[in-house]
Amino acid sequence: MMHYHEIRKAATSDTRTHNIRVITESQYEPEQSDPRNNHYFFTYHVRIVNEGTEPARLLTRNWTITDGVGRMQRARGSGVVGKQPRLEPGESFVYSSACPLPTPTGQMRGQYHMVRDDGESFDVAIGEFRLLAPLMLN
């Protein structure tokens, strides 16, 4: 009989850059994973909060994804989940996405490129967070 042991610590991040706070949390999805074929599926949830006094729009994303043996891949593109959200002061935008890996562990980090209404553009850090599948114990 197999038992699953959950590892949850270090699966989140919370960073603040230019008064924009980015909070992440990852989750292993066993129903969509196939460990026997080295396929591990993770979802991650992101909350972006404008803690400043001026509106800001998210224009692009740039992720670095590293699997458990150090192979890196980049994911770049316009906006997030098909949107370029504009956040008024105090507003937040929440979205979820997914990441398949060939290993049961990995990590993600990145940045958003944003612009204020006056044209000032800046990068916002997305702190590193872990992707962790539960350990299978016999």
C-alpha positions as CSV (number, residue, x, y, z in Angstrom):
1,M,0.0,0.0,0.0
2,M,1.3,3.5,-0.9
3,H,1.0,6.5,1.3
4,Y,1.5,10.1,0.3
5,H,3.4,12.5,2.4
6,E,2.7,16.1,1.6
7,I,5.4,18.8,1.5
8,R,4.0,22.3,1.6
9,K,6.6,24.5,3.1
10,A,8.5,26.9,0.7
11,A,5.8,26.5,-1.9
12,T,4.9,30.2,-1.7
13,S,6.5,33.6,-2.2
14,D,5.6,37.1,-1.3
15,T,7.6,40.0,-2.9
16,R,7.1,43.8,-3.2
17,T,8.7,45.9,-6.0
18,H,7.8,49.5,-6.8
19,N,4.7,49.2,-4.5
20,I,3.4,46.2,-6.4
21,R,3.1,43.1,-4.3
22,V,3.1,39.6,-5.9
23,I,2.0,36.6,-3.8
24,T,2.3,33.1,-5.2
25,E,1.3,29.6,-4.1
26,S,1.8,26.3,-6.0
27,Q,-0.1,23.1,-5.8
28,Y,0.6,19.6,-7.1
29,E,-2.2,18.1,-9.2
30,P,-2.1,14.3,-8.8
31,E,-5.1,13.7,-11.1
32,Q,-3.3,15.3,-14.0
33,S,0.1,13.8,-13.3
34,D,1.7,10.5,-14.3
35,P,4.8,9.9,-12.2
36,R,5.5,6.5,-13.9
37,N,6.1,8.5,-17.1
38,N,7.9,11.4,-15.5
39,H,5.0,13.8,-15.9
40,Y,4.2,16.0,-12.9
41,F,1.6,18.7,-13.2
42,F,1.4,21.8,-11.0
43,T,-0.9,24.7,-10.7
44,Y,0.1,28.0,-9.3
45,H,-2.0,30.9,-8.1
46,V,-0.9,34.5,-8.2
47,R,-2.2,37.6,-6.5
48,I,-0.9,41.0,-7.8
49,V,-1.7,43.9,-5.5
50,N,-1.1,47.6,-6.2
51,E,0.0,48.9,-2.8
52,G,1.0,52.3,-4.3
53,T,-0.8,55.6,-5.0
54,E,-0.8,55.4,-8.8
55,P,-2.5,53.0,-11.2
56,A,-0.3,50.4,-13.1
57,R,-0.9,48.1,-16.0
58,L,0.8,44.7,-16.4
59,L,2.1,44.4,-19.9
60,T,4.3,41.3,-20.1
61,R,5.5,38.3,-18.1
62,N,8.8,36.6,-18.0
63,W,9.1,33.3,-16.1
64,T,12.1,31.1,-15.5
65,I,11.1,27.5,-14.7
66,T,13.8,25.1,-13.4
67,D,13.1,21.4,-13.0
68,G,14.6,19.1,-10.3
69,V,17.8,18.4,-12.2
70,G,18.5,22.0,-13.2
71,R,17.1,22.2,-16.7
72,M,15.7,25.7,-17.3
73,Q,13.0,27.0,-19.6
74,R,11.6,30.4,-20.1
75,A,8.0,31.4,-20.6
76,R,7.5,35.0,-21.9
77,G,4.5,36.7,-23.3
78,S,2.0,39.4,-23.3
79,G,0.0,39.8,-20.1
80,V,-1.2,37.0,-18.0
81,V,-4.0,34.5,-18.8
82,G,-4.8,36.6,-21.9
83,K,-5.2,39.9,-20.0
84,Q,-3.2,43.0,-19.3
85,P,-4.8,44.0,-16.0
86,R,-4.8,47.7,-14.9
87,L,-4.7,48.0,-11.2
88,E,-5.9,51.1,-9.4
89,P,-4.3,51.8,-6.0
90,G,-5.5,49.2,-3.5
91,E,-6.8,46.8,-6.3
92,S,-5.6,43.3,-6.9
93,F,-5.7,40.8,-9.8
94,V,-5.8,37.1,-9.1
95,Y,-5.2,34.3,-11.6
96,S,-4.2,30.7,-11.8
97,S,-2.0,28.9,-14.4
98,A,-0.2,25.6,-14.7
99,C,3.2,24.1,-15.3
100,P,4.1,20.5,-16.2
101,L,7.5,19.2,-15.2
102,P,9.4,15.9,-15.9
103,T,10.6,15.8,-12.3
104,P,8.7,15.8,-9.0
105,T,10.4,19.1,-7.9
106,G,11.3,22.4,-9.4
107,Q,11.0,26.1,-9.0
108,M,9.7,29.2,-10.7
109,R,10.6,32.8,-10.5
110,G,10.2,35.8,-12.8
111,Q,9.1,39.3,-13.4
112,Y,6.2,41.4,-14.8
113,H,6.9,44.4,-16.9
114,M,4.4,47.2,-16.0
115,V,3.6,50.8,-16.9
116,R,2.0,53.6,-15.0
117,D,-0.5,56.0,-16.6
118,D,2.3,58.7,-17.0
119,G,4.3,56.3,-19.1
120,E,6.9,55.2,-16.5
121,S,7.7,51.6,-17.0
122,F,9.2,49.2,-14.5
123,D,9.8,45.6,-13.7
124,V,8.2,43.8,-10.7
125,A,9.9,40.7,-9.2
126,I,8.0,37.4,-8.8
127,G,9.8,35.7,-5.9
128,E,11.0,32.1,-6.4
129,F,8.6,29.4,-5.2
130,R,8.9,25.7,-5.3
131,L,7.0,23.1,-7.2
132,L,6.8,20.0,-5.0
133,A,5.0,16.7,-5.6
134,P,4.2,14.6,-2.5
135,L,6.7,11.9,-1.7
136,M,5.5,8.4,-2.3
137,L,6.3,6.1,0.6
138,N,5.9,2.3,0.6
